[in-house]
Amino acid sequence: MNTFAFPGTPFRPASLLALLLAVPSLPGAAPAGEPERLASMVVTGTRQLGRSVTDSLAPIEVVPSAVIRSSVSSELTDVLTQAVPSFNVQRLTIGEGLAFVRPARLRGLSPDQTLVLVNGRRRHRSAFISPSGYQAADLGQIPSFLLQRVEVLRDGASAQYGSDAIAGVINLVLKDNLGFEGYGQVAQYFGGDGLNRQAGLHYGFPVGRNGVVSFGYEASNAERTSRSVQRADALAYVRAHPERARLVPDPVQRWGQPDRRAQRLAVNTRQEVAPGVTAYGHVLLGFSDGLDDFNWRNPDTNAAFRRSAFQNAPASLQPGYALLDSFPGGFTPYFGTRDLDWSVVTGVRGTAGSEWRWDVAAGVGRNRLDYFLRNTVNASFGALSPREFDAGGLRQRERNLNVDVVYQPRAWELAAPTTLALGVETRREEFRIRAGDRFSWDVGPLGDLPVGANGFPGWSPIQVVDAARDSHAAYADLELRPLRALSLGAATRAERFADFGSTLDGKLSARLEPITGLAFRGTVSTGFHAPTPGLSNYTRTSQGLLPGTSTLFTSGQIAVSNPVAQFLGAKPLTPERSRQGSAGLVWSLVGLVFTADVYRIDVRDRLNISQGFTLTAAQRAQLVATGVTDAANLNLVNFLTNAFDTRTEGLDLALTRSWRLEPGLRLTATAAFNRNQTTAVRFDPRIISRDGRLNLERRIPGRGGNLVVAIEHARWSGQVRVRHFGPWIDAQSNSTIVQEFGAQTLLDLSATVKLPHRASLVVGAENVLDRYPDKALFNAANGLLYSRNSPYDADGGRWYVRLNQGF
């Protein structure tokens, strides 16, 4: 059996099960249903009312608000990483938009292969296009304090919800309770940086007949961190130019988290407008901005500091220009984002007689992401170049309309009501690229110097994209219980995309409970993910360092329709398709729930970015003609491709045990473990590099787990949480450098004192032992201590103090 190590002794899931079951002498097991988490009602993955976690036909986890509040982070991605072992997120430093829109993966699959819902309705995607080739919903836009719970369906659900639901579904349920609650929190890393201040409030009040309006606001302000040492070439530069030593910062660039400010607003409402008819809706609004470092530009080696041949011409307008006069110590560009995100959903639902339920809903969502740079230049403009640039922006807009009908005829009732759900959906997705200011992309009078804003050249008017797609779908979903011990489900969905044609997906589910408290469940399904208009039309240029060196290089991603991409092997994108199956058991006793599920997911034509190709002079000229004005500086170019077939196999274990020790004192232990392995069963080595395949297979840890022990008293409570991450690798792009990183176990502690007048004070620390990943060896010369791709926070431990208040 696979093991994972906690401090001091090996740990086996079976050992934990034996330990928790071997404590019957503790007084009074909790009555069934006392801990809310043991019998949470769920709405995800089923259209039948009254389903619980334990009697669902597919594996589902519920993360309640108490668990959400137990995290020091206000970012939902961090909360889910701590609560759901099969959910992984990275914090990518100096990663352009990746530093702000962080990739989150369920069961090791791509971020855009997980469907995100809010109150059961599809959430729009972020406008951000990842360099590795995905466009997903941004969970960081959701105010975690304003969530009542999160339901995570760990099973394919394309036949029930449509495109994207290959890995599973995450349903975010907003608060709708009455009363007021608020909090204020301050946190900081043990290293003395990364000060983070958060505050939030929620107020719910009744309206009309059986109605409620729930309003919430959350804000955070996180300062930068730095886990860096001085770059080797910066030290060499100071030795070569001691007179400039005071002009060279130490370190010249930060590897760490960016400065980040965010404000989030949520309104959730429902009201009965007629007997049996309820109007409902929600609004989400978010603003954020952030600033991160790019790589330092060394005056002795960076091309921007060269003297242009055009300066020697008789008609030169800038004969005395020298960038060194402005930046004698070199310069570090700063990359920033401004983000506006909003969505509105409104609907009406009701009943018709005792056998029909209906629901009509419409929603619109938009994400606007703008990029800017500071402290940099467009060297081709010489002295005319500004120091700040608007690099352009990305826009994503989506509209959805759903009509759902549920029929529960008494004539079909067997051992339990039979549920037939039918529905139709129409969607429109729009993606735009906005051009940057002229200086961010244009060629200046010194055209033999680097073109565009140094660090991230802006989008030119020729690169502007305005693409859209319509899709239409119809589904049928049947759940029945022919015998008391047997539940069955079947779903099918037909969907047509304007750009990728039609698909028909299906799902079969079954649950057998031969004896009370012990059930077996299984599913088989097919899935579908259509590349978005953004993925099909995206183009970008950026700069980075060659792995293991301080050499700056410029790379570009071009659309598959570009003639240069087609010459290099690009083909029109096709949808990703999946087949998967799962099987598991549920063991439910008074105060205890244990689940175990195995799964296999085969994905055909999986999307990924190609390897980098070196261009000829003719190809660079061709790219310039298509609007990539800085193509003359390109060292490498890549494109999106369907070059993979993958197989993902895994195991999920979860255990919850609760005891009432004495009146007013309760102890709860929860443990979860995930084992996951992805293998590329087909790939084209001419298109996909070795590092791309290795990162796909092993960059996410193959195992992970957590153990949480919480004790609650009428006046106080405490929690111990242990998080484990298995080994992983980091294969550097466009190189042969591969480093393996060992497993890591982190310890979190918190204590809560309940104060008068419904107030409470929480004091805690995450990563109490102040542990870090293994040091990264491949970029030490550039000041990087820890890999940018660490699956957990690489800034060490941090403490926090939180004050809660309710009325």
C-alpha positions, 0 to 999 in steps of 0.5 A: 500500500502507498504510504506518506510520511508524517513527522517521525513515523510512516503513516498509512490510511489503514492505520488511521482507520484502525486508530479511529475505530479503536476508541469506542470507550470515548463517551457517547458517539454523536447522534446521526446528523449532529455534525453537519458535515456527516450528512450534508445535503448536496445539489451538485451531480443530481437533480433529485432533492434530498441527496446527501454526501453518503447516498450520492451516486458519485463521489462528492465532497462538501467544504462547509463555511467553518472549514473555509474560514479556517484558512488564513488565505482569502483566496478560494484556491488556497482554501480548497487546496487545504481541504481537498487533496485532489485539488492542486494550485501553484503560486507562480512568481515572475509569471506574468498573468499566472502570478495573479490568475493561478492555475487550479487543477482537480485530479491532475487534469487541466484547469479548464477541464473542471466546470465551475458553478455558482449557486448551480449556474455556470460561471464565466471564464477568466479572460486570461490565456495560460502560456501552457494552453488553457482558459478557465474560470478564476476561482480567485475572484470569488469572495470566500467569506461569502460562501455557505459551502463548496460542493466538489463533484469528483467525477466526470459530468459532461453529460449533466452539465456540458463542456468542461466537466471532464475532471469534475464540477465545483459548485460554489453556494453563496450565503443566504442566512439572516443576520450580520457577521464580520471579521478583520484579520492580519497575517504575516510570514515568519520572514517578516514580509508579506503583510496581509490585511483582510476584512469582510462583512455579511448581512442578510435580511428578510424581504417580502414573502419568505424572501431574503437578501444577502449582501457581502463585501470582502477586501484584502491587501497583500504586500510582496514577499521575496525569497531571493538572493542576489543574482550572480551576474549582478554581483559580477556587474558590481565588481566590474563597475564598483562606482555603480554599486549603490545603484544596483539593488540587492536583490535586483529582482524579487522571487516571491508573491506580488503586491495584490489588492482586491475587493469583492462584492456579492448579493444573493437574493430570493423571494416568493412572488406567487404561491409556489413560484420563487424569483432568485438571483445573485450578483458578483463584482470584483476589482483587483490590481497587482504588481510583480517583478520581471527579470533584471536587465544587465547593462553589460549584456542586455541588447537594449543598452547597445548603441544603435547603428542608426545613431551614426546616420547623418540625419540621426535625431538622437546622436547622443542617446545612451540608455545607460545614462538613465539606468546605470545600474540596469533596470527591473521591469514591473509587470502589473494587472488591473482586473474587473470581474462581474456576473449577474444571474436571475431566474424564476423557479416553481412547481406545477402540482405535486409532480413538476418542478421548473426553473428558467434562468439567464446569466451574463458574466464578464472578465476584463484583464488589463496589463501594464508595465513600469520602469522599462523602455521600448529601446527602439524609440531611444530617448522618446520612449516612455517608462510606463506602458499600457500593454493592452488587455483581454476581454471575456464575456459569456451569456447563458440561458437555461430552461430546466424541468423536473418530473417526479410522477407518482406512477413511476415511483418504485422504492423511492421517487423516480426523477426525470430531468429535461433541459435546454441551454444556449450559450454565447462566448466572446473573446477580445484582445485590446491593443496596447499604446503605440509605444508598447508595440511599435518600431521606433527610429532605432529599429535595430534595438529591441522593439516593444515594451521590454519585458512584455511587448504590447499587442498591436492593432493587427493582433487585435482579436474579436471572436465569438461562438454560440452553442446549444444543448439539450439534456435528459437525466434520469434517477430511479430506485427500483429496489430499496438497496439499488439506485440507478442513474442515466444522463445524456446530453447533445451539444452543438458548437458553431465552430466544432460541430456536435457531440453526444455524451452519456453517463451511467451511475449505480449505487448498491447498499446490500446492508445498511451503512455499507454501499458500493457505487460506480459511474461510467461516462464520456466527456467533451471540452471544446477549445474556446475562441480565446484559445483558437485566436490567442497570440502573445510575446514575452521574455524570460531567462534561459534555464540555468543561465542569465541569458534573456530570450524572447518567445512568442505564442502564435495562433494555429491559423498563422502560416508560420505555425502551420509550417512548423506543424500546427493544425486546426484545434479539435475538441478534447474527448474523454472516457472515464469510470469510477468505482467506490464504497461508502461506509456510514455509521453513527458519527463516522463516514468512510469513502474510497473511490478509484477512477480512470480518465482517458483524454484524447487530443488533449490540448497543450503548448508545443515545444519552442521552435527557432525561426528563420529570418524569413519566418520572422519577417512573415510574423512582422507582416501579420502584426507581431511587430517585435518578431525580429527579436524572437528567439523561439515560437510555439503554438497550441496543439492537440498533441497528447492522449493521456490516461489518469488513474487515481484513488481517493480516500476520506474518513470523518469521525466525531465523538461527543466527549461530554456535554458541550465538548466535541472532538472531530477528526477528518482525513483524506488522501489522494493518489493520482498518476497521469501518463501520456499514452500518445504524443508527437515528439516533433511537436511536444518536447520532453520537458512538456511531457514530463511536466504533464505527467509529474509536475503535480504531486502524485499523492497528497493528504490531510488530517484535521483534528478539531475540538470544540467547547462552548467557550473555546475551540482548537484545530490541528491540521497536517498537510502532505504533498508527495514528490514532484518534478520541475522540467525546465522549458526549452532545456534538458534540466529536470529536478526532482523535489521531495515530499513535504509535510506541513503543520497548521495550528489554530485556537479560538476563544469565544468572547461575549456578544457573539465575538471570537478571537482566532490566533493561528499559524500555517506551516508552523515548522517553517518548512520550505521546498527543496532548493531549486538548483537550475536557476540559482544564478538568477537568485531563485531559491525555490521553484516557481512551480511549487504545489504549496506556498514556498514562502515559509510559515505565517501567523495570523490573528482574526477577530470575528463578530456576529449580531 
